[in-house]
């Protein structure tokens, strides 16, 4: 069986990856700098079980959750 990616599928995966990854990073750093400016605060990153174990047909999702867990 041969799998191929169309341009639309690649663009969709890139959009999902950008949303999952960039959203977490931007919020994390905004919270960090806000806490530093106030000299107080804590950050709690919430991940999911998907960050600890790969799953079928959802590699991008599981990879981004593993990144959030590692923040």
Number of C-alpha atoms within 10 A of each C-alpha: 2 3 5 6 8 9 8 9 11 11 12 12 13 13 12 15 16 13 13 18 18 13 11 20 15 11 11 17 12 12 16 15 11 13 14 12 10 8 8 9 11 9 10 8 12 9 17 12 11 17 18 14 11 16 13 6 8 10 12 17 19 20 20 22 23 19 17 19 16 10 11
